[in-house]
Amino acid sequence: QVQLVESGGGLVQTGGSLRLSCVRSGSIFGLRSMGWYRQAPGKQREEVATISVSGDTTYATFVKGRFTISRDTATNTVYLEMNSLRSDDTAVYYCHVQGRDSRWFPFDYWGQGTQVTVSS
């Protein structure tokens, strides 16, 4: 079965950096993209960055120039390099997989989340 395991979260000072990792296990037929979402207390979950199976990337406006999403296909790992962190980056960050199955029905999977806390 598909499993997504995030790691790399923690406590960092304003202006610091963190690197999040998401390791996928299990076979996924029809995988289209992987990405990172975050949810802060009192706010709805929001998309941070995505990377498609072909390597195309998208970023939320509020992280452009600061965060970089990348992947290692050999290890089924997606990374999120976060630089110049601010207090409003504090959130639980979730790994996400999106695709379409053999019947062309969309599907997605979520990791358990990893806490990122930026001190001010």
N, C-alpha and C positions, 0 to 999 in steps of 0.2 A: 504494500500500500504506500501511497505517497505520504511523505513526511517532510516538513520544513523546519529546520532548527536554526534559530538566530543566535548570535553571540556577538560580543564586543561592546555592549552597552556598559554604561557606568557613569561616574561622576566626573565632570570636567569643568574647568574654569572658563569663564567668558573669553573668547578668542582662541580657545584650545581646539584640539582635533580628536576625533575618534574614527575608528574603522569598524563598521558592522559587517558581519558575514552571515550568509544564509546558505546552508548546505541542504541540498535536496537529495532524498533517498527514494527509491522506488521508481518504476518506469512510468512515464507520462507520454501517452500517445496524443499527438495534436497540440503539444505545448506551443504557445504563441509568444508569451512574454513572461518576464518576472519583474517584480518591482518592490518598492518600499512605500509603505503608508505609515502615517503616524497619527496618534490621537492624544491630545493633551486634556487634562482635567477640565470638564465643562465644555469641551468642544467636540465637534463631530470628527470622525476619521477623515483624513485628507491624503491625497496622493502626493508623494514626494518625488519619486523618480521611477522610470521603467526602462527596461531594455528588452528589445524583441529578440526572437531567435536569430534574426539576421544581424543583430548588433546595433540596430537603431535605438537611440535613447531619447527620452523626454524628461523634462524637469519642470517642477513647479516654479513659478516666478520667484517665490521667496527663497529659493535655494540656488538659483542659477549663479554660477561663478564661485560658489562655496562648496557644493557637494558634487561628487562624481560617482556615477554608478558604473560598474564593470562586472565582467564575468570570467570564469575559468571553466570552460566546457569540459575539460578533462576531469575535473573534480566536482562538477555540478554545483558550483558555488557562485553566488552573486554577492558582490561587495558594495558597500556604500561608504565612500570616503567623505568624511564631514570635516570641513575646515572652517575657521572663523566662526565658531559656534557662539550663539547668542542665547540669552535666557529664554526667549520665546521658541527656541528649538527643543525645549524640554518636553518630552512626550514618551509614550510607549511606541516603539517602532516595530512594525509588522512586515514580515516578508510575505509576498503574494505571488501566486502563479496563476496565469490565465491561459486558456486555450479552448479548443473545440474538439469534441470527441468524434468517434467514427460516424456518428449520425449528424455531425455538424451542429450539435448542441453545445452551447458555451458552458464552460465549467471553470471553477477557480478553487484554490486551496490557500489556506492561511497558516502562518506559523504562530507560535505561542506569544511572540512579542518579546522585546528586550527594552529595558528602561534606559533612557538617556536623560540625564539631569545636568543642566548647565547652571552653575552657580554664578550669581551676580555680585 
